[in-house]
Amino acid sequence: MKLIISLVLILFSFSCFATEYISTENLFEIFLNDIKTRIPEDITIHLEINENEYSSQIESTLMKFLLENHHIVVENAENAFLLKINYTESIKQIGKHKFLTNNKKLQINHNFKFSLINPNSEIIDYELLTYKSLSSIKKTIINEMKWYDPIMISTIVGGLIYLFYYGNK
């Protein structure tokens, strides 16, 4: 009984240290929830978002939030607070190469640099927020087979046949 309880506690402790991954569909809503309280209410804002593949999605989500909270969004930066959002992503490949299969997972780090600058060019708030998402790539035997794998497989099978045939005599 003590062994079972200790095994359960060990497994639970490993799960507590696991990295939390988010889905890319909810990424911008989670980012918006993290910065909501940092933006003062009823101010004039000029948005500056770096160009990337998600910039239109970030801008539409952020504009919807700003207009719902009675902010005035302007095109020129004169006498307005500057809200800068810089989005970058970095991809790290995590995976195991086994004898016949190759399972790879891509860990995508979504980095948001959020800065709020007042009209006098003073930084009011700045933070780097990082979120992690995971995508998997599973490759079959045929896709990842090296030139020497068929030779190794046939050698192993031949050796086993030899052992079974001559080992019983």
Protein Blocks (a to p, Z undefined) as FASTA:
>chain_A
ZZmmmmmmmmmmmmmmpccdddfklmmmmmmmmmmmmpcghiacdddddddfklmmmmmm
mmmmmmmnopacdfbfghiacddddddddddddddddfkbccdddddddddddddddfko
pafbdcdddddddddddddfklmpcfklmmmmmmmmmmmmmmmmmmmZZ
